[in-house]
Amino acid sequence: MEVKRAHIFLKVDQKGPGWTDEQVAEAFDCTVQTGQNVRRRLVTLGFEAALKKRPHPNRRAKRL
């Protein structure tokens, strides 16, 4: 997933291709909402935080 987010970062870069969320959704087989979320997290949290998966507080640990 980190690789997919990194590819999205490169495509939505304003100094680069500057793709729209619709173009990202079509190219990476995801929803438009995913493109919007990745873009928003990049702007608000910064590159490193946006690249990593966000922890879910209510999710239980997997049993082995």
TIVO-2410 file (N, C-alpha, C; in nm, 3 decimals):
# residues 64
REC num residu      c1      c2      c3 atome chaine
REC   1      M   0.082  -0.119   0.000     N      A
REC   1      M   0.000   0.000   0.000    CA      A
REC   1      M   0.086   0.126   0.000     C      A
REC   2      E   0.201   0.118   0.065     N      A
REC   2      E   0.289   0.235   0.067    CA      A
REC   2      E   0.338   0.268  -0.073     C      A
REC   3      V   0.361   0.166  -0.152     N      A
REC   3      V   0.408   0.188  -0.289    CA      A
REC   3      V   0.298   0.257  -0.370     C      A
REC   4      K   0.175   0.212  -0.353     N      A
REC   4      K   0.063   0.273  -0.425    CA      A
REC   4      K   0.048   0.420  -0.387     C      A
REC   5      R   0.058   0.450  -0.257     N      A
REC   5      R   0.049   0.589  -0.212    CA      A
REC   5      R   0.162   0.673  -0.270     C      A
REC   6      A   0.283   0.617  -0.274     N      A
REC   6      A   0.397   0.690  -0.330    CA      A
REC   6      A   0.374   0.720  -0.477     C      A
REC   7      H   0.319   0.625  -0.551     N      A
REC   7      H   0.288   0.648  -0.692    CA      A
REC   7      H   0.182   0.757  -0.706     C      A
REC   8      I   0.083   0.755  -0.619     N      A
REC   8      I  -0.021   0.859  -0.622    CA      A
REC   8      I   0.040   0.995  -0.594     C      A
REC   9      F   0.131   1.004  -0.495     N      A
REC   9      F   0.198   1.131  -0.465    CA      A
REC   9      F   0.266   1.187  -0.589     C      A
REC  10      L   0.335   1.100  -0.660     N      A
REC  10      L   0.407   1.145  -0.779    CA      A
REC  10      L   0.313   1.196  -0.887     C      A
REC  11      K   0.198   1.134  -0.901     N      A
REC  11      K   0.106   1.173  -1.007    CA      A
REC  11      K   0.025   1.297  -0.974     C      A
REC  12      V  -0.003   1.322  -0.846     N      A
REC  12      V  -0.083   1.440  -0.809    CA      A
REC  12      V   0.003   1.563  -0.786     C      A
REC  13      D   0.134   1.549  -0.792     N      A
REC  13      D   0.225   1.660  -0.771    CA      A
REC  13      D   0.195   1.774  -0.869     C      A
REC  14      Q   0.177   1.894  -0.817     N      A
REC  14      Q   0.144   2.009  -0.900    CA      A
REC  14      Q   0.258   2.046  -0.994     C      A
REC  15      K   0.381   2.018  -0.956     N      A
REC  15      K   0.496   2.049  -1.042    CA      A
REC  15      K   0.522   1.936  -1.141     C      A
REC  16      G   0.453   1.824  -1.122     N      A
REC  16      G   0.466   1.709  -1.212    CA      A
REC  16      G   0.343   1.700  -1.300     C      A
REC  17      P   0.289   1.580  -1.315     N      A
REC  17      P   0.173   1.562  -1.402    CA      A
REC  17      P   0.048   1.634  -1.354     C      A
REC  18      G   0.029   1.646  -1.222     N      A
REC  18      G  -0.087   1.716  -1.168    CA      A
REC  18      G  -0.219   1.648  -1.200     C      A
REC  19      W  -0.223   1.515  -1.185     N      A
REC  19      W  -0.344   1.440  -1.216    CA      A
REC  19      W  -0.458   1.476  -1.124     C      A
REC  20      T  -0.579   1.461  -1.172     N      A
REC  20      T  -0.698   1.480  -1.091    CA      A
REC  20      T  -0.725   1.351  -1.013     C      A
REC  21      D  -0.814   1.358  -0.916     N      A
REC  21      D  -0.849   1.239  -0.838    CA      A
REC  21      D  -0.916   1.134  -0.925     C      A
REC  22      E  -0.989   1.177  -1.026     N      A
REC  22      E  -1.053   1.083  -1.118    CA      A
REC  22      E  -0.949   1.006  -1.200     C      A
REC  23      Q  -0.845   1.075  -1.244     N      A
REC  23      Q  -0.738   1.009  -1.320    CA      A
REC  23      Q  -0.663   0.910  -1.232     C      A
REC  24      V  -0.639   0.948  -1.106     N      A
REC  24      V  -0.571   0.859  -1.012    CA      A
REC  24      V  -0.655   0.733  -0.989     C      A
REC  25      A  -0.785   0.751  -0.970     N      A
REC  25      A  -0.874   0.637  -0.945    CA      A
REC  25      A  -0.873   0.540  -1.063     C      A
REC  26      E  -0.874   0.592  -1.182     N      A
REC  26      E  -0.875   0.507  -1.300    CA      A
REC  26      E  -0.741   0.435  -1.319     C      A
REC  27      A  -0.632   0.506  -1.298     N      A
REC  27      A  -0.499   0.448  -1.322    CA      A
REC  27      A  -0.460   0.345  -1.216     C      A
REC  28      F  -0.498   0.368  -1.091     N      A
REC  28      F  -0.453   0.282  -0.982    CA      A
REC  28      F  -0.563   0.190  -0.929     C      A
REC  29      D  -0.674   0.182  -1.000     N      A
REC  29      D  -0.784   0.093  -0.963    CA      A
REC  29      D  -0.826   0.113  -0.817     C      A
REC  30      C  -0.859   0.237  -0.784     N      A
REC  30      C  -0.908   0.271  -0.652    CA      A
REC  30      C  -1.023   0.369  -0.667     C      A
REC  31      T  -1.080   0.412  -0.557     N      A
REC  31      T  -1.191   0.507  -0.564    CA      A
REC  31      T  -1.138   0.650  -0.571     C      A
REC  32      V  -1.224   0.740  -0.613     N      A
REC  32      V  -1.189   0.882  -0.616    CA      A
REC  32      V  -1.160   0.929  -0.474     C      A
REC  33      Q  -1.234   0.875  -0.378     N      A
REC  33      Q  -1.215   0.910  -0.237    CA      A
REC  33      Q  -1.073   0.878  -0.190     C      A
REC  34      T  -1.016   0.769  -0.239     N      A
REC  34      T  -0.878   0.734  -0.202    CA      A
REC  34      T  -0.782   0.842  -0.247     C      A
REC  35      G  -0.797   0.889  -0.369     N      A
REC  35      G  -0.712   0.998  -0.417    CA      A
REC  35      G  -0.727   1.124  -0.334     C      A
REC  36      Q  -0.850   1.155  -0.296     N      A
REC  36      Q  -0.875   1.272  -0.213    CA      A
REC  36      Q  -0.814   1.256  -0.076     C      A
REC  37      N  -0.829   1.138  -0.018     N      A
REC  37      N  -0.774   1.114   0.116    CA      A
REC  37      N  -0.622   1.121   0.117     C      A
REC  38      V  -0.559   1.061   0.018     N      A
REC  38      V  -0.413   1.064   0.011    CA      A
REC  38      V  -0.364   1.207  -0.006     C      A
REC  39      R  -0.428   1.281  -0.093     N      A
REC  39      R  -0.389   1.421  -0.115    CA      A
REC  39      R  -0.407   1.504   0.014     C      A
REC  40      R  -0.520   1.486   0.083     N      A
REC  40      R  -0.548   1.561   0.205    CA      A
REC  40      R  -0.447   1.527   0.315     C      A
REC  41      R  -0.416   1.398   0.331     N      A
REC  41      R  -0.319   1.358   0.433    CA      A
REC  41      R  -0.180   1.411   0.402     C      A
REC  42      L  -0.145   1.416   0.275     N      A
REC  42      L  -0.015   1.469   0.235    CA      A
REC  42      L  -0.003   1.616   0.273     C      A
REC  43      V  -0.108   1.692   0.249     N      A
REC  43      V  -0.105   1.835   0.278    CA      A
REC  43      V  -0.111   1.862   0.428     C      A
REC  44      T  -0.196   1.791   0.500     N      A
REC  44      T  -0.215   1.821   0.642    CA      A
REC  44      T  -0.112   1.756   0.734     C      A
REC  45      L  -0.069   1.633   0.702     N      A
REC  45      L   0.020   1.560   0.792    CA      A
REC  45      L   0.165   1.554   0.746     C      A
REC  46      G   0.189   1.580   0.618     N      A
REC  46      G   0.324   1.571   0.565    CA      A
REC  46      G   0.348   1.438   0.497     C      A
REC  47      F   0.460   1.431   0.429     N      A
REC  47      F   0.491   1.316   0.344    CA      A
REC  47      F   0.501   1.185   0.422     C      A
REC  48      E   0.581   1.182   0.527     N      A
REC  48      E   0.605   1.057   0.601    CA      A
REC  48      E   0.477   1.002   0.662     C      A
REC  49      A   0.398   1.088   0.724     N      A
REC  49      A   0.274   1.041   0.787    CA      A
REC  49      A   0.172   0.995   0.684     C      A
REC  50      A   0.167   1.062   0.571     N      A
REC  50      A   0.072   1.025   0.467    CA      A
REC  50      A   0.111   0.895   0.398     C      A
REC  51      L   0.238   0.864   0.398     N      A
REC  51      L   0.286   0.743   0.333    CA      A
REC  51      L   0.254   0.619   0.415     C      A
REC  52      K   0.257   0.629   0.545     N      A
REC  52      K   0.234   0.515   0.634    CA      A
REC  52      K   0.084   0.490   0.652     C      A
REC  53      K   0.053   0.367   0.685     N      A
REC  53      K  -0.086   0.329   0.711    CA      A
REC  53      K  -0.128   0.388   0.845     C      A
REC  54      R  -0.247   0.444   0.846     N      A
REC  54      R  -0.299   0.506   0.967    CA      A
REC  54      R  -0.347   0.396   1.063     C      A
REC  55      P  -0.308   0.401   1.190     N      A
REC  55      P  -0.354   0.299   1.285    CA      A
REC  55      P  -0.503   0.316   1.316     C      A
REC  56      H  -0.572   0.206   1.331     N      A
REC  56      H  -0.714   0.207   1.364    CA      A
REC  56      H  -0.729   0.175   1.512     C      A
REC  57      P  -0.778   0.269   1.592     N      A
REC  57      P  -0.783   0.248   1.737    CA      A
REC  57      P  -0.878   0.136   1.781     C      A
REC  58      N  -0.982   0.108   1.705     N      A
REC  58      N  -1.082   0.008   1.746    CA      A
REC  58      N  -1.055  -0.130   1.691     C      A
REC  59      R  -0.950  -0.147   1.615     N      A
REC  59      R  -0.920  -0.276   1.556    CA      A
REC  59      R  -0.845  -0.364   1.655     C      A
REC  60      R  -0.890  -0.487   1.667     N      A
REC  60      R  -0.824  -0.582   1.757    CA      A
REC  60      R  -0.704  -0.645   1.688     C      A
REC  61      A  -0.610  -0.688   1.768     N      A
REC  61      A  -0.493  -0.758   1.713    CA      A
REC  61      A  -0.537  -0.895   1.665     C      A
REC  62      K  -0.471  -0.944   1.561     N      A
REC  62      K  -0.504  -1.076   1.508    CA      A
REC  62      K  -0.455  -1.185   1.601     C      A
REC  63      R  -0.536  -1.288   1.615     N      A
REC  63      R  -0.495  -1.403   1.695    CA      A
REC  63      R  -0.414  -1.497   1.609     C      A
REC  64      L  -0.314  -1.557   1.669     N      A
REC  64      L  -0.232  -1.654   1.596    CA      A
REC  64      L  -0.273  -1.794   1.626     C      A
***
